[in-house]
Amino acid sequence: MAGRLFLVGTPLGNLEDITLRALRVLKEVDLIAAEDTRRTRALLSYYNIHKPLTSFHHHNRKEKGPVLIRRLQEGQDIALVTDAGMPGISDPGEDLVREALGAGIEVIAVPGPSAVITALVVSGLPAGRFAFEGFLPRAGKERKERLADLAYEERTLILFEAPHRLTRTLKELLEAWGDRPVAVGRELTKKFETVFRGTLQEALKYFEETPPRGECTLVVAGASREVPAFVPEEAALLVEALEKAGRPHKEALTMVAKFYGRPRREIYKACLSRKT
């Protein structure tokens, strides 16, 4: 009989943020696969749990994944944990879950903390509808295209960012989306937890003067539902900006038409008028 793969939520920082069920599962499984064995070993030590531990992270997932699947097929129960929070979100756990399901392995979630939800509920921004984007593409055309795509997203947006890239990202969000409310959570649930609330412009100024430490979670207000006044010259400039960001001409026309709530032909005429 095949074993089971447990996706166990672990604390973001405060070691008390773990469920009784998670502790029981970690005590009962045959093996614990961890993204960072050092951090997981500290958690296990705190709760006096002594179980075999193996690493499973971004750099070894292709080699280690089949090994874990084979052990599951042999009947061993395995708990998968990430650095912090729920495994499978912006980490290689997603790959292992897919492979396990493909092999007919039972996958069981043991819910726990999530940086996404934690940051959202303390942000003060609308939480009824939101979109989680994880980490943006690092650079180049793909990054510009993603920022352009999200510019008209009306739901609250949640992003992850490393501290050394935070000011760059805030600057690019400001340029691509305009100034809008944001909350930046840092070291969530830990001793030095901070949540900055303000606008993108204010956040940029603050973190330029106060370089952050620790992983950051950004919660950004979605695009306003108010339809802006249609100014042909501005519409044409927006089309040009989207094209420079890598969008095909027709796609840029469609996006701008949606933004202004106008037929695409009007945007096309605006572009022709600007060229003449």
Secondary structure, DSSP 8 states (H G I E B T S, - for coil): ---EEEEE-B-SS-TT---HHHHHHHHHSSEEEESSHHHHHHHHHHTT----EEE--TTTHHHHHHHHHHHHHTT--EEEE-SSB-TTSSSTHHHHHHHHHHTT-EEEEE----HHHHHHHHH-S--SSEEEEES--SSHHHHHHHHHHHTT--SEEEEEE-GGGHHHHHHHHHHHH-S-EEEEEESTTSTT-EEEEEEHHHHHHHHHHS---S-EEEEE----SS-----HHHHHHHHHHHHHTT--HHHHHHHHHHHHT--HHHHHHHHHHHH-
